[in-house]
Amino acid sequence: MRLITTNLTYKDIRPVIKKLTDRLFERVPAGVGSQGFVKLNSSQFKEVIKNGAKWCIEKSYGWEDDLKHTELNGIMEGADVSTISDKAIQRGLKQIGTLGSGNHYLEIQRVQEKNIFDKELAKKFGFFDDQIVIMFHCGSRGFGHQIGTDYLSKFLKVMEFKYKIKILDRELACAPFNSEEGQDYYKAMQCGVNMSFANRQVIVHRLREVFSEVFKKSAEELEMKQVWDVAHNRASIEKHEVDGKIKRLIIHRKGACGCYYPGREELPPIYKNYGSLAILGGSMQTGSYLLLGTNGSKNTFCSTAHGSGRTMSRNQAKRTWRGDKLQKEMEQKGIYVKSVSFSGLAEEAGGAYKDIHSVVDATEKAGISRRFIGLIPIANVKG
């Protein structure tokens, strides 16, 4: 997930919202198999997956300041391209700067005074009433999926006879972390994380291009600043207190995101005193939240929810809603949507997800994160 602010207001954007969204739909390819405008060969792609967002900045696909507002400064150290299959590389090298499909999206959102829950901090971080911001969700695309497929197969071959591990479901295939196979997978996963950083970084570059063209101003003049980039499917080695002792643990956040309390070493200097930001995506009909880490996140190994979560399967959603009808209903309510397919749109209907406000209430009552900014959708590009 990544969030970008602007100095535009709803009044500024309303007359051009369709033009803006249509152009974003053209410039940020979405859907299964979509390809980006960055043309790379295998050797160049290997540089990307070693260096993440830093590679993008060096190629002028973003600002140096973006890295300061990205987890791990946009690069997960330790990635080893020798652990990646040729098939994974071939799947990934054309997908830098693409949105993908499923629940991946790019959304133009509105900040409203009533949804600013810490006004002093909001002002410090550049938020204001009626402001326009952009949030998007995507990852390492087919590259990351292929890494998972490759290592699932490798683990299944060694798991039982070599490590005496038995499982009930092949999807739970695994190997000890310090084994050769376990270490190879961890290094391969780091390559996947770096690809996702690079992918989102190039999308930011395209966003800035489109907004500049439509508003006839530079991205700098529009103050299109990155607020935060946070993963919700990666493992990392962190220090946490367990039974009164500080231990080094492997924290794998799958469907969760890092939510560090103030002072944690993982926090960049800009957020050190406030706790980390966590982007909690909702549905395209209801809105999303920006949260702040609190001291209670010690109880969840500095993790919080990453989204509202589904209440029904994709197939059930497609049986319940028609995408074309849903699109018209949303536009009538002030949310303009562009989607690769109507069936994909139906899968992502707001009613297929939990109530976002209830989810945030739960994280607050649990003491692991707190409301900071509520964000209302006004336009959406769907994969």
C-alpha positions in Angstrom: 0.0 0.0 0.0 1.2 3.5 -0.8 -0.3 6.9 0.0 0.4 10.3 -1.8 -0.9 13.7 -0.7 -1.5 16.8 -2.9 -2.4 20.4 -2.3 -5.5 20.0 -4.4 -9.0 20.2 -3.0 -12.2 18.4 -4.0 -13.4 21.6 -5.8 -10.2 21.5 -7.9 -10.6 17.9 -9.0 -14.3 17.5 -9.4 -14.5 19.0 -12.9 -11.7 16.8 -14.3 -12.3 13.6 -12.3 -13.3 11.5 -15.3 -10.5 12.7 -17.5 -8.0 12.2 -14.7 -9.2 8.7 -13.8 -9.4 7.6 -17.5 -5.8 8.7 -18.0 -4.7 6.9 -14.9 -6.4 3.8 -16.2 -4.3 4.2 -19.4 -1.0 4.9 -17.7 -1.1 2.4 -14.9 -1.9 -0.9 -16.6 -4.3 -3.1 -14.6 -5.5 -6.7 -14.9 -4.0 -10.2 -15.3 -0.9 -10.1 -17.5 -0.7 -6.4 -17.8 2.7 -4.9 -18.8 4.4 -1.7 -17.8 6.2 1.0 -19.8 9.6 0.2 -18.2 11.4 -2.1 -20.7 14.0 -4.3 -19.0 16.1 -7.3 -20.0 16.8 -10.1 -17.5 20.1 -8.5 -16.3 18.4 -5.1 -15.7 15.5 -6.8 -13.8 18.0 -8.5 -11.5 19.3 -5.1 -10.6 15.8 -4.0 -9.7 15.1 -7.0 -7.4 18.4 -6.4 -5.6 17.9 -2.6 -5.1 14.2 -2.0 -5.0 12.9 1.5 -5.0 16.5 2.9 -4.9 16.9 1.6 -8.5 13.9 3.6 -9.5 15.1 6.8 -7.9 18.5 6.4 -9.7 16.6 6.1 -13.0 14.5 9.3 -12.2 11.3 7.4 -11.4 10.7 9.3 -8.2 12.1 11.7 -5.6 14.8 10.9 -3.1 12.4 12.0 -0.4 10.1 9.1 -1.4 12.6 6.6 0.1 12.4 8.3 3.5 8.7 7.6 3.5 9.0 3.9 2.5 9.5 1.0 4.8 13.2 -0.1 4.9 14.0 2.9 2.8 12.6 1.0 -0.2 15.1 -1.9 -0.2 15.2 -5.1 1.7 18.8 -6.0 2.1 19.9 -9.6 1.5 18.0 -10.3 -1.7 19.9 -12.9 -3.7 19.0 -13.3 -7.4 20.6 -16.8 -7.6 17.6 -18.1 -5.6 15.1 -17.0 -8.3 14.0 -19.1 -11.2 14.3 -18.0 -14.8 10.5 -18.4 -15.1 9.9 -16.0 -12.2 12.3 -13.4 -13.8 10.5 -13.7 -17.2 7.1 -13.2 -15.5 8.3 -10.2 -13.6 10.5 -8.2 -16.0 7.6 -6.7 -17.9 5.4 -5.9 -14.9 7.1 -3.0 -13.2 4.6 -0.1 -12.9 1.4 -2.3 -13.2 -1.5 -2.6 -10.8 -2.5 -6.2 -11.3 -6.0 -7.7 -10.6 -8.2 -9.0 -7.8 -8.3 -6.6 -4.8 -5.6 -4.4 -6.2 -6.6 -0.8 -6.9 -5.7 2.8 -7.4 -8.0 5.3 -5.7 -8.4 9.0 -5.5 -9.7 10.0 -2.1 -11.0 13.0 -0.1 -10.0 14.1 3.4 -12.8 15.7 5.4 -12.5 17.6 8.6 -14.8 15.2 10.5 -12.4 12.4 9.6 -9.2 14.0 10.9 -8.8 12.5 14.3 -5.5 14.1 15.4 -5.6 17.6 13.9 -2.3 18.8 15.3 -0.4 15.8 13.8 -2.4 16.0 10.6 -1.2 19.5 10.1 2.4 18.5 10.8 2.2 15.7 8.2 0.5 17.8 5.5 -3.2 16.8 5.7 -6.1 19.4 5.6 -9.8 19.6 5.2 -11.1 18.8 1.7 -7.7 17.6 0.5 -7.2 15.2 -2.3 -4.9 12.2 -1.8 -4.1 9.0 -3.8 -3.9 5.5 -2.3 -3.0 2.4 -4.2 -2.5 -1.3 -3.5 -0.4 -3.7 -5.5 2.6 -6.0 -4.9 5.2 -8.0 -6.8 2.7 -9.3 -9.4 3.4 -12.6 -11.2 7.0 -12.5 -10.1 6.1 -13.0 -6.4 3.4 -15.5 -7.2 6.0 -17.6 -9.2 8.5 -17.4 -6.3 5.8 -18.9 -4.0 4.9 -21.6 -6.5 8.6 -22.5 -7.0 9.4 -22.9 -3.3 6.1 -24.7 -2.5 7.3 -27.4 -4.9 10.9 -27.4 -3.4 9.6 -27.7 0.1 7.3 -30.5 -0.7 10.2 -32.5 -2.1 12.3 -32.2 1.1 9.9 -31.5 3.9 8.9 -35.0 5.1 11.9 -37.2 4.3 14.6 -34.6 5.1 13.1 -32.6 8.0 10.4 -35.1 9.3 7.7 -32.4 9.0 4.1 -33.6 8.2 1.3 -31.3 7.2 -2.4 -31.6 6.5 -2.4 -29.2 3.5 0.2 -28.9 0.8 -0.2 -25.1 0.8 1.5 -25.2 4.2 4.7 -26.7 2.8 7.7 -25.4 4.7 11.3 -25.9 5.8 13.3 -24.9 8.8 14.4 -21.2 8.6 18.1 -22.0 9.0 18.1 -24.8 6.5 19.5 -24.3 3.0 16.0 -24.4 1.6 14.7 -22.0 4.2 17.4 -19.5 3.7 17.0 -19.6 -0.1 13.4 -18.9 0.2 14.0 -16.0 2.6 16.4 -14.4 0.1 14.0 -15.1 -2.7 11.2 -13.4 -0.8 13.4 -10.4 -0.3 13.7 -10.2 -4.1 9.9 -10.2 -4.2 9.7 -7.4 -1.6 12.1 -5.3 -3.7 10.2 -5.9 -6.8 7.0 -4.6 -5.1 8.8 -1.5 -3.8 10.0 -0.8 -7.4 6.6 -1.5 -8.8 4.9 1.0 -6.5 7.6 3.5 -7.0 7.1 3.5 -10.8 3.4 3.8 -10.3 4.0 7.0 -8.2 6.1 8.3 -11.1 3.2 7.7 -13.5 0.7 9.3 -11.1 2.7 12.5 -10.9 3.0 12.6 -14.7 -0.8 12.3 -15.2 -1.7 14.9 -12.5 0.9 17.3 -14.0 -0.6 16.9 -17.5 -4.2 17.4 -16.4 -3.6 20.3 -14.0 -0.8 21.9 -16.1 1.5 22.1 -13.1 4.5 20.2 -12.0 4.2 17.4 -9.4 6.3 19.6 -7.2 3.9 22.5 -7.5 1.0 20.1 -6.8 3.0 19.0 -3.7 2.5 15.3 -4.6 4.4 14.0 -1.6 4.6 10.4 -0.5 3.3 9.8 3.0 4.0 6.1 3.5 4.6 2.8 1.8 3.9 -0.3 3.8 3.8 -4.0 3.0 1.3 -6.5 4.2 2.8 -9.7 3.1 6.5 -10.0 4.1 8.7 -11.6 6.8 11.4 -9.8 8.7 13.7 -10.5 11.6 12.8 -8.2 14.5 13.5 -8.0 18.2 10.5 -8.4 20.5 10.0 -9.2 24.2 8.8 -12.7 24.9 8.4 -14.0 28.5 10.4 -11.0 29.8 13.3 -11.5 27.4 14.2 -9.8 24.2 14.4 -12.3 21.4 15.1 -12.2 17.7 12.0 -13.5 15.9 10.8 -14.0 12.3 7.7 -11.9 12.0 5.7 -12.9 9.0 2.9 -10.4 8.4 0.5 -12.0 5.9 -2.7 -9.9 5.7 -1.3 -7.6 8.3 1.0 -4.6 8.3 3.7 -3.3 10.5 2.4 -0.9 13.2 5.4 0.1 15.4 5.0 2.0 18.6 7.0 5.2 19.1 10.7 4.7 19.5 11.1 1.4 17.7 14.2 1.0 15.7 12.3 0.1 12.5 10.8 3.6 12.4 12.2 6.2 10.0 13.3 9.5 11.7 10.2 11.4 10.6 7.9 9.0 12.5 10.2 8.0 15.3 8.3 10.0 18.0 4.8 9.3 16.8 4.7 5.6 15.8 4.4 4.2 12.4 1.6 4.9 9.9 -0.5 1.9 8.9 -2.6 2.0 5.8 -5.9 0.1 6.3 -7.7 -0.3 3.0 -11.5 -0.6 2.9 -13.8 -1.2 0.0 -14.2 1.0 -3.0 -17.6 2.1 -1.8 -16.9 2.9 1.8 -13.4 4.4 2.4 -10.1 3.6 4.0 -8.1 4.7 7.1 -4.6 5.8 8.0 -3.7 4.6 11.4 -1.0 5.2 13.9 0.9 2.6 15.9 0.4 2.7 19.7 2.2 1.1 22.7 -0.3 -1.7 22.7 1.1 -3.0 19.5 3.7 -4.7 21.6 1.1 -7.4 22.2 0.8 -8.2 18.5 4.5 -8.0 17.6 3.9 -4.5 16.2 1.2 -5.5 13.8 -2.3 -4.4 12.9 -5.0 -5.0 10.3 -4.2 -4.2 6.7 -7.8 -4.1 5.4 -11.4 -4.6 6.2 -11.4 -8.2 5.0 -14.0 -10.1 2.9 -17.3 -11.4 4.2 -18.0 -13.5 1.1 -16.2 -15.3 -1.7 -15.5 -13.8 -5.0 -17.9 -16.2 -6.7 -20.7 -15.4 -4.3 -20.1 -11.6 -4.9 -20.4 -12.2 -8.6 -23.7 -14.0 -8.1 -24.9 -11.2 -5.9 -24.0 -8.1 -7.9 -23.7 -7.1 -11.6 -20.6 -5.1 -12.3 -22.2 -2.8 -14.9 -25.0 -1.9 -12.6 -22.7 -1.4 -9.6 -20.5 1.0 -11.7 -23.6 3.1 -12.5 -24.8 3.1 -8.9 -21.4 4.2 -7.6 -21.2 7.0 -10.2 -24.6 8.3 -9.0 -23.1 8.5 -5.5 -20.1 10.4 -6.7 -17.5 7.6 -7.1 -16.3 7.2 -10.7 -14.9 3.7 -11.4 -12.8 2.3 -14.3 -12.3 -1.4 -14.3 -10.7 -4.0 -16.6 -13.9 -6.2 -16.3 -17.4 -6.0 -14.9 -17.0 -9.4 -13.3 -13.9 -8.2 -11.5 -15.8 -5.1 -10.3 -18.6 -7.2 -8.9 -16.1 -9.3 -6.9 -15.0 -6.1 -5.1 -18.4 -4.7 -4.2 -18.5 -3.0 -0.9 -21.0 -5.5 0.5 -18.5 -8.3 0.0 -16.3 -6.7 2.7 -16.6 -6.2 6.5 -17.6 -2.7 7.7 -14.3 -0.7 7.8 -15.4 1.4 10.8 -16.0 -1.7 12.9 -12.6 -3.1 11.9 -10.9 0.2 13.0 -13.0 0.2 16.2 -11.6 -3.3 17.0 -7.9 -2.3 16.5 -8.5 0.8 18.7 -10.2 -1.2 21.5 -7.5 -3.8 21.3 -5.0 -0.9 21.8 -2.8 -1.8 18.9 -3.4 1.2 16.6 -5.5 4.3 16.6 -7.5 6.3 14.0 -5.5 9.1 12.4 -7.2 10.1 9.1 -10.3 8.7 7.4 -10.4 8.7 3.6 -13.4 8.8 1.3 -13.2 7.4 -2.3 -14.2 9.6 -5.2 -12.6 7.7 -8.1 -11.2 4.2 -8.5 -9.1 2.2 -11.0 -9.7 -1.5 -10.6 -7.6 -4.5 -11.8 
